[in-house]
Amino acid sequence: MKYMLNCLWALVILAAVAAVSGAPQRGQLVAEGHLVAGHEGRVIYDPNERQWAFVPNEPITDGKGTLPAEEKTALLSCSVLEQMIRLAGEQKAMDVRLWAMTTEYRGRNYLFSLYFLPMRETAPEPSKPDPSQSGQAEEPQKESILPSEILEMMQRNRAPDLRRLDELVVVSTDRNLIHRTGMIERSGEDFVFRPDAFGQNVAEASYRLLPCRTLEATQRTLQRTPDRGRYVVSGVVTEFEGQTYLLPRRAVRTYTHGNFTP
């Protein structure tokens, strides 16, 4: 009997641990690459951190980690963030619906913005008289031609700010960089990637690397060298306030042999 009771207690404990581990954990990071698909919140400038951040209205989770509601997550420099800043103006704050991708760097989550819609509050409609009280028959409800997503926003008194949509630059300048060989090296507090030109008639390019797991792993390998090394790099190139940035998705160390690079 004692053995059976011990087994039952063990099963109860294991079930509790499984339930806790299977639920999103506050404080655990959202996995890099998770798509934040149309979450509503507020883009604000944080003067203490001297950076822009997104404050979601509802928690963002990938099933394991969570970005809590009403807490700030830093936004990475990119062309879409530059558009949001321009629309925010002097208020340095704006309600948006955001599409973004999460990254991880040194125990923190960041958001790389992909697309957004400016939002605004709408005044509630005046209540309509009850047809049953007026003696009139209620008209049958017609099927709406609007998407359910838009109807839900209207019911919550939230709608895209149509007055500002014409200010958006729909076409992003972001582009892919695929399997380019070059040097990753420290430049002040940042790390930059300088692709090899190999005699091509092009200006020397330089990309500041954005925080992510690939950058963190690269920094660890560079600790064994004088802060520079040759890599084959792939990622997304973006621009922000006149600077060119790279969100590296892959960086593989390579080595030169004489005048040639494999």
DODREN-321882 format. One record per residue (C-alpha): residue number from 0; x negated, y, z negated. Coordinates in pm, 1 decimal. Example, Ala and Ser with C-alpha at 12.3 -4.5 7.8 and 13.67 -1.06 7.14 Angstrom:
2
@k=0; X=-1230.0; Y=-450.0; Z=-780.0
@k=1; X=-1367.0; Y=-106.0; Z=-714.0
***
This chain:
262
@k=0; X=0.0; Y=0.0; Z=0.0
@k=1; X=-279.4; Y=240.1; Z=-89.1
@k=2; X=-446.8; Y=163.4; Z=243.8
@k=3; X=-123.0; Y=243.5; Z=433.4
@k=4; X=-82.2; Y=574.0; Z=247.4
@k=5; X=-438.3; Y=673.1; Z=333.1
@k=6; X=-374.5; Y=593.0; Z=700.2
@k=7; X=-56.5; Y=801.6; Z=698.2
@k=8; X=-239.9; Y=1096.8; Z=544.0
@k=9; X=-515.9; Y=1062.9; Z=804.6
@k=10; X=-258.3; Y=1069.5; Z=1085.8
@k=11; X=-91.0; Y=1378.0; Z=937.7
@k=12; X=-423.7; Y=1559.7; Z=913.9
@k=13; X=-521.5; Y=1465.1; Z=1270.3
@k=14; X=-184.2; Y=1582.8; Z=1402.4
@k=15; X=-222.2; Y=1915.5; Z=1223.7
@k=16; X=-572.5; Y=1964.3; Z=1361.1
@k=17; X=-455.3; Y=1879.2; Z=1713.5
@k=18; X=-166.0; Y=2124.9; Z=1687.4
@k=19; X=-395.2; Y=2402.0; Z=1572.5
@k=20; X=-662.0; Y=2329.7; Z=1833.2
@k=21; X=-403.5; Y=2312.5; Z=2112.4
@k=22; X=-254.9; Y=2654.2; Z=2033.7
@k=23; X=-411.6; Y=2982.4; Z=2146.4
@k=24; X=-654.6; Y=3096.6; Z=1877.4
@k=25; X=-684.0; Y=3458.7; Z=1773.6
@k=26; X=-1048.7; Y=3557.3; Z=1795.0
@k=27; X=-1134.3; Y=3290.5; Z=2052.2
@k=28; X=-1238.9; Y=3430.1; Z=2390.1
@k=29; X=-1027.8; Y=3389.5; Z=2701.0
@k=30; X=-1224.0; Y=3181.7; Z=2952.8
@k=31; X=-1413.0; Y=3370.8; Z=3221.6
@k=32; X=-1229.9; Y=3374.4; Z=3553.1
@k=33; X=-878.9; Y=3374.1; Z=3401.4
@k=34; X=-639.5; Y=3579.9; Z=3614.6
@k=35; X=-446.0; Y=3847.6; Z=3429.4
@k=36; X=-141.0; Y=3863.5; Z=3657.3
@k=37; X=66.4; Y=4178.3; Z=3626.6
@k=38; X=49.0; Y=4241.9; Z=3251.1
@k=39; X=193.7; Y=4569.6; Z=3130.4
@k=40; X=-4.2; Y=4791.7; Z=2899.4
@k=41; X=-192.5; Y=5116.6; Z=2869.5
@k=42; X=-526.5; Y=5219.3; Z=3018.8
@k=43; X=-703.1; Y=5457.3; Z=2782.4
@k=44; X=-1042.4; Y=5617.4; Z=2730.7
@k=45; X=-1210.8; Y=5516.6; Z=2405.7
@k=46; X=-1431.3; Y=5808.7; Z=2296.3
@k=47; X=-1599.1; Y=5600.7; Z=2025.8
@k=48; X=-1717.2; Y=5333.1; Z=2270.5
@k=49; X=-1742.2; Y=5584.6; Z=2555.9
@k=50; X=-1564.3; Y=5348.0; Z=2790.4
@k=51; X=-1221.6; Y=5276.5; Z=2938.5
@k=52; X=-1008.8; Y=4997.3; Z=2797.4
@k=53; X=-680.7; Y=4815.5; Z=2856.1
@k=54; X=-430.6; Y=4775.7; Z=2570.7
@k=55; X=-174.4; Y=4506.3; Z=2662.8
@k=56; X=182.6; Y=4525.7; Z=2536.8
@k=57; X=195.2; Y=4147.3; Z=2497.0
@k=58; X=-83.0; Y=3897.6; Z=2417.9
@k=59; X=-284.1; Y=3766.8; Z=2712.6
@k=60; X=-381.9; Y=3401.5; Z=2684.6
@k=61; X=-523.3; Y=3121.3; Z=2894.8
@k=62; X=-379.7; Y=2862.6; Z=2656.6
@k=63; X=-683.3; Y=2859.2; Z=2427.3
@k=64; X=-818.8; Y=3209.3; Z=2376.4
@k=65; X=-617.8; Y=3529.2; Z=2335.2
@k=66; X=-650.6; Y=3899.5; Z=2403.8
@k=67; X=-422.1; Y=4032.6; Z=2128.4
@k=68; X=-141.9; Y=4276.2; Z=2198.0
@k=69; X=-207.8; Y=4641.9; Z=2110.5
@k=70; X=-584.7; Y=4583.8; Z=2095.9
@k=71; X=-841.1; Y=4725.2; Z=2338.4
@k=72; X=-1032.3; Y=4517.7; Z=2594.2
@k=73; X=-1309.7; Y=4698.1; Z=2781.6
@k=74; X=-1265.8; Y=4754.8; Z=3155.4
@k=75; X=-1566.1; Y=4696.3; Z=3379.9
@k=76; X=-1680.4; Y=4965.5; Z=3621.6
@k=77; X=-1520.7; Y=4909.3; Z=3963.1
@k=78; X=-1338.2; Y=5086.7; Z=4243.1
@k=79; X=-991.9; Y=5003.3; Z=4102.7
@k=80; X=-1082.9; Y=5150.9; Z=3763.1
@k=81; X=-1196.1; Y=5468.4; Z=3940.4
@k=82; X=-850.0; Y=5497.5; Z=4098.1
@k=83; X=-681.2; Y=5453.6; Z=3758.3
@k=84; X=-903.4; Y=5719.6; Z=3602.2
@k=85; X=-816.7; Y=5962.3; Z=3880.3
@k=86; X=-443.3; Y=5908.3; Z=3827.9
@k=87; X=-474.3; Y=5929.5; Z=3448.3
@k=88; X=-612.5; Y=6283.4; Z=3482.0
@k=89; X=-688.7; Y=6497.8; Z=3180.5
@k=90; X=-466.9; Y=6286.8; Z=2953.8
@k=91; X=-714.8; Y=5999.0; Z=2993.8
@k=92; X=-431.2; Y=5751.9; Z=2940.8
@k=93; X=-174.1; Y=5587.9; Z=3165.5
@k=94; X=81.9; Y=5307.7; Z=3147.6
@k=95; X=11.6; Y=5045.3; Z=3412.9
@k=96; X=87.2; Y=4697.0; Z=3526.7
@k=97; X=-254.0; Y=4537.1; Z=3571.8
@k=98; X=-399.7; Y=4250.4; Z=3768.8
@k=99; X=-752.8; Y=4164.5; Z=3658.4
@k=100; X=-1005.6; Y=3885.8; Z=3601.9
@k=101; X=-1161.3; Y=3813.6; Z=3264.5
@k=102; X=-1534.7; Y=3786.6; Z=3203.8
@k=103; X=-1735.7; Y=3684.3; Z=2896.3
@k=104; X=-2053.9; Y=3849.4; Z=2772.1
@k=105; X=-2223.7; Y=3820.6; Z=2434.6
@k=106; X=-1913.3; Y=3716.8; Z=2244.7
@k=107; X=-1675.6; Y=3967.0; Z=2404.7
@k=108; X=-1417.1; Y=3962.7; Z=2679.7
@k=109; X=-1410.2; Y=4219.6; Z=2959.9
@k=110; X=-1165.2; Y=4285.2; Z=3242.7
@k=111; X=-1258.1; Y=4333.6; Z=3607.8
@k=112; X=-960.1; Y=4517.3; Z=3759.4
@k=113; X=-819.9; Y=4388.7; Z=4088.2
@k=114; X=-498.0; Y=4586.5; Z=4136.9
@k=115; X=-252.9; Y=4799.1; Z=3938.2
@k=116; X=80.2; Y=4978.3; Z=3947.6
@k=117; X=137.5; Y=5300.2; Z=3751.3
@k=118; X=440.0; Y=5265.9; Z=3523.6
@k=119; X=682.8; Y=5510.5; Z=3368.5
@k=120; X=971.1; Y=5502.0; Z=3123.7
@k=121; X=1314.9; Y=5556.5; Z=3271.6
@k=122; X=1608.1; Y=5716.3; Z=3093.8
@k=123; X=1871.4; Y=5462.7; Z=2987.3
@k=124; X=2184.8; Y=5461.9; Z=3198.6
@k=125; X=2508.1; Y=5581.6; Z=3029.5
@k=126; X=2722.3; Y=5295.3; Z=2909.6
@k=127; X=3000.6; Y=5197.9; Z=3146.6
@k=128; X=3359.9; Y=5170.3; Z=3018.9
@k=129; X=3481.6; Y=4820.6; Z=2940.5
@k=130; X=3716.8; Y=4710.8; Z=3222.8
@k=131; X=3916.6; Y=4496.8; Z=2979.8
@k=132; X=4003.1; Y=4804.1; Z=2772.4
@k=133; X=4098.4; Y=5018.5; Z=3069.0
@k=134; X=4331.3; Y=4757.1; Z=3210.6
@k=135; X=4129.2; Y=4726.6; Z=3530.6
@k=136; X=4014.0; Y=4393.3; Z=3658.6
@k=137; X=3638.9; Y=4346.8; Z=3645.3
@k=138; X=3481.1; Y=4333.4; Z=3987.5
@k=139; X=3290.3; Y=4014.2; Z=4062.9
@k=140; X=2914.5; Y=4061.1; Z=4018.4
@k=141; X=2734.1; Y=4064.9; Z=4350.2
@k=142; X=2402.5; Y=3890.2; Z=4398.5
@k=143; X=2122.7; Y=4146.1; Z=4392.7
@k=144; X=1888.7; Y=4174.9; Z=4688.2
@k=145; X=1612.2; Y=4297.3; Z=4455.3
@k=146; X=1349.3; Y=4050.8; Z=4332.1
@k=147; X=1416.9; Y=3918.5; Z=3982.6
@k=148; X=1084.9; Y=4065.5; Z=3864.5
@k=149; X=1192.8; Y=4419.4; Z=3962.5
@k=150; X=1537.1; Y=4369.8; Z=3807.7
@k=151; X=1378.5; Y=4263.1; Z=3480.9
@k=152; X=1164.0; Y=4577.1; Z=3477.1
@k=153; X=1473.4; Y=4793.0; Z=3539.6
@k=154; X=1662.7; Y=4623.7; Z=3258.9
@k=155; X=1374.9; Y=4701.4; Z=3023.0
@k=156; X=1380.9; Y=5065.8; Z=3135.5
@k=157; X=1041.8; Y=5016.9; Z=3297.4
@k=158; X=976.4; Y=5090.1; Z=3663.4
@k=159; X=686.9; Y=5161.0; Z=3897.7
@k=160; X=613.4; Y=5533.1; Z=3908.8
@k=161; X=712.3; Y=5581.2; Z=4271.9
@k=162; X=599.5; Y=5943.2; Z=4266.5
@k=163; X=241.1; Y=5829.0; Z=4222.1
@k=164; X=229.1; Y=5527.2; Z=4450.7
@k=165; X=132.6; Y=5742.8; Z=4748.9
@k=166; X=-180.0; Y=5846.1; Z=4557.1
@k=167; X=-308.8; Y=5488.8; Z=4546.1
@k=168; X=-586.8; Y=5375.0; Z=4774.4
@k=169; X=-444.2; Y=5039.6; Z=4878.1
@k=170; X=-756.5; Y=4917.2; Z=5055.3
@k=171; X=-1037.0; Y=4842.0; Z=4808.9
@k=172; X=-1400.1; Y=4894.0; Z=4901.6
@k=173; X=-1498.8; Y=4576.7; Z=4713.6
@k=174; X=-1675.0; Y=4311.8; Z=4920.1
@k=175; X=-1846.7; Y=3978.1; Z=4876.3
@k=176; X=-2220.3; Y=3929.4; Z=4856.1
@k=177; X=-2306.2; Y=3570.4; Z=4953.3
@k=178; X=-2636.0; Y=3388.7; Z=4899.4
@k=179; X=-2863.9; Y=3692.0; Z=4906.5
@k=180; X=-3220.7; Y=3650.2; Z=4784.7
@k=181; X=-3385.1; Y=3925.6; Z=4585.8
@k=182; X=-3523.6; Y=4039.7; Z=4254.7
@k=183; X=-3330.2; Y=4075.5; Z=3929.8
@k=184; X=-3511.7; Y=4309.5; Z=3695.6
@k=185; X=-3455.9; Y=4533.6; Z=3398.6
@k=186; X=-3392.3; Y=4901.5; Z=3461.9
@k=187; X=-3360.3; Y=5087.6; Z=3135.2
@k=188; X=-3075.0; Y=4928.8; Z=2941.2
@k=189; X=-2932.3; Y=4764.0; Z=3255.5
@k=190; X=-3030.4; Y=4478.3; Z=3485.0
@k=191; X=-3025.6; Y=4536.5; Z=3860.4
@k=192; X=-3038.6; Y=4316.1; Z=4167.8
@k=193; X=-3252.4; Y=4432.4; Z=4462.6
@k=194; X=-3197.2; Y=4217.0; Z=4775.2
@k=195; X=-3492.2; Y=4142.7; Z=5004.8
@k=196; X=-3487.3; Y=4339.2; Z=5331.6
@k=197; X=-3731.8; Y=4108.6; Z=5518.3
@k=198; X=-3821.3; Y=4378.7; Z=5768.8
@k=199; X=-3460.5; Y=4470.6; Z=5849.9
@k=200; X=-3396.5; Y=4834.2; Z=5927.6
@k=201; X=-3177.2; Y=4891.6; Z=5623.0
@k=202; X=-3209.9; Y=5116.6; Z=5323.3
@k=203; X=-3323.4; Y=4951.4; Z=5001.3
@k=204; X=-3012.0; Y=4843.8; Z=4811.7
@k=205; X=-2980.5; Y=4819.7; Z=4436.3
@k=206; X=-2685.2; Y=4677.3; Z=4242.7
@k=207; X=-2628.3; Y=4724.2; Z=3870.8
@k=208; X=-2511.7; Y=4393.2; Z=3722.4
@k=209; X=-2182.0; Y=4385.8; Z=3531.6
@k=210; X=-2137.3; Y=4193.3; Z=3204.3
@k=211; X=-2043.0; Y=3827.1; Z=3256.0
@k=212; X=-2164.3; Y=3475.8; Z=3174.8
@k=213; X=-2391.3; Y=3469.0; Z=3480.1
@k=214; X=-2570.5; Y=3784.7; Z=3365.8
@k=215; X=-2605.1; Y=3649.0; Z=3012.0
@k=216; X=-2757.4; Y=3321.8; Z=3140.2
@k=217; X=-2992.8; Y=3514.3; Z=3370.4
@k=218; X=-3112.0; Y=3730.8; Z=3083.5
@k=219; X=-3201.7; Y=3419.1; Z=2884.4
@k=220; X=-3418.7; Y=3284.6; Z=3167.2
@k=221; X=-3586.1; Y=3622.0; Z=3211.1
@k=222; X=-3698.8; Y=3620.6; Z=2848.7
@k=223; X=-3977.8; Y=3386.5; Z=2957.2
@k=224; X=-4094.7; Y=3630.7; Z=3227.7
@k=225; X=-4177.2; Y=4003.7; Z=3230.8
@k=226; X=-3808.3; Y=4103.9; Z=3274.5
@k=227; X=-3796.9; Y=4025.7; Z=3645.9
@k=228; X=-3749.6; Y=3719.9; Z=3865.8
@k=229; X=-3639.6; Y=3609.7; Z=4210.9
@k=230; X=-3285.9; Y=3474.0; Z=4250.4
@k=231; X=-3033.4; Y=3369.3; Z=4513.0
@k=232; X=-2722.4; Y=3564.2; Z=4416.4
@k=233; X=-2352.7; Y=3561.1; Z=4509.1
@k=234; X=-2086.2; Y=3791.8; Z=4371.7
@k=235; X=-1851.4; Y=4085.6; Z=4422.8
@k=236; X=-1989.2; Y=4428.1; Z=4514.0
@k=237; X=-1794.3; Y=4730.6; Z=4395.2
@k=238; X=-1846.7; Y=5104.2; Z=4356.0
@k=239; X=-1777.0; Y=5336.2; Z=4066.5
@k=240; X=-1853.1; Y=5708.5; Z=4044.2
@k=241; X=-2119.1; Y=5693.9; Z=4313.0
@k=242; X=-2296.6; Y=5387.5; Z=4172.0
@k=243; X=-2296.1; Y=5038.9; Z=4327.7
@k=244; X=-2227.8; Y=4746.1; Z=4096.8
@k=245; X=-2234.5; Y=4368.3; Z=4133.0
@k=246; X=-2026.0; Y=4118.6; Z=3939.9
@k=247; X=-2248.8; Y=3811.3; Z=3983.3
@k=248; X=-2066.8; Y=3481.4; Z=4013.3
@k=249; X=-2379.5; Y=3270.8; Z=4074.5
@k=250; X=-2752.6; Y=3336.0; Z=4031.2
@k=251; X=-3003.4; Y=3057.7; Z=4100.5
@k=252; X=-3371.1; Y=3108.0; Z=4022.9
@k=253; X=-3606.3; Y=3063.0; Z=4318.5
@k=254; X=-3979.2; Y=3113.5; Z=4372.0
@k=255; X=-4194.4; Y=3259.4; Z=4646.9
@k=256; X=-4464.3; Y=3056.6; Z=4821.8
@k=257; X=-4712.9; Y=3288.0; Z=4988.9
@k=258; X=-4523.2; Y=3529.9; Z=5213.3
@k=259; X=-4211.7; Y=3315.8; Z=5238.2
@k=260; X=-3907.7; Y=3275.0; Z=5019.8
@k=261; X=-3709.7; Y=2950.3; Z=5033.1
***
